[in-house]
Amino acid sequence: MGIVSRKNDDVPSNPQMAELGREYAIAKRHGDRKALNRITRQVGTSGMSDSDRDSFQKGRESYDSIPPIPRARNRRR
């Protein structure tokens, strides 16, 4: 194991909410408003507890920690 480890042993208490948070982050990065609205409605209808909210946030952060791929230059004129 190296000096700096990126592994995180924090397991979300609710994996379903963590996956929903990950889907939310993916939709936000790609500008998918339809998916964002669907997830927001789904989260709004289910009463979120503090542990669910933390799991959702961990799911978002797990995807947001991955840097986006830089786009290639457009060489056409």
C-alpha positions in Angstrom: 0.0 0.0 0.0 1.3 3.4 -0.9 1.6 6.5 1.2 -1.7 8.0 -0.1 -4.6 5.6 -0.4 -7.8 6.7 -2.2 -9.8 3.7 -0.9 -12.6 4.7 1.4 -14.1 2.2 3.8 -17.2 4.3 4.4 -20.0 2.0 3.3 -23.3 3.9 2.8 -26.1 2.7 5.2 -28.6 2.6 2.3 -27.0 1.4 -0.9 -30.2 2.1 -2.9 -30.0 5.8 -2.0 -26.3 5.9 -2.7 -27.0 4.5 -6.2 -29.7 7.1 -6.7 -27.3 9.8 -5.7 -24.8 8.5 -8.2 -27.4 8.5 -10.9 -28.2 12.1 -9.9 -24.6 13.1 -10.3 -24.3 11.4 -13.7 -27.5 13.2 -14.9 -26.3 16.5 -13.6 -22.9 16.2 -15.3 -24.5 15.2 -18.6 -27.2 17.8 -18.4 -30.1 15.4 -18.4 -32.9 17.5 -17.0 -35.5 14.8 -17.5 -33.5 12.3 -15.3 -32.8 15.1 -12.7 -36.5 15.9 -12.4 -37.4 12.2 -12.1 -34.8 11.6 -9.3 -35.8 14.8 -7.5 -39.5 13.7 -7.5 -38.5 10.2 -6.4 -36.5 11.6 -3.5 -39.1 14.1 -2.6 -41.9 11.5 -2.3 -39.9 9.2 -0.1 -39.3 10.7 3.3 -35.6 10.9 3.7 -34.0 10.3 7.0 -30.6 11.6 7.9 -28.9 8.3 7.1 -30.7 8.2 3.7 -29.5 11.8 3.0 -25.9 10.9 3.9 -26.1 7.8 1.7 -27.4 10.0 -1.2 -24.6 12.5 -0.7 -22.0 9.8 -0.6 -23.3 8.4 -3.9 -23.1 11.9 -5.4 -19.6 12.5 -4.1 -18.4 9.1 -5.3 -19.2 10.1 -8.9 -18.1 13.7 -8.5 -14.7 12.6 -7.3 -14.0 11.1 -10.8 -12.6 13.9 -13.0 -14.4 14.4 -16.4 -12.6 13.3 -19.5 -11.2 16.3 -21.4 -12.8 16.8 -24.8 -10.7 16.4 -27.9 -10.0 19.5 -30.0 -12.1 20.1 -33.0 -9.7 20.4 -35.8 -12.3 21.1 -38.5 -12.6 24.6 -39.8 
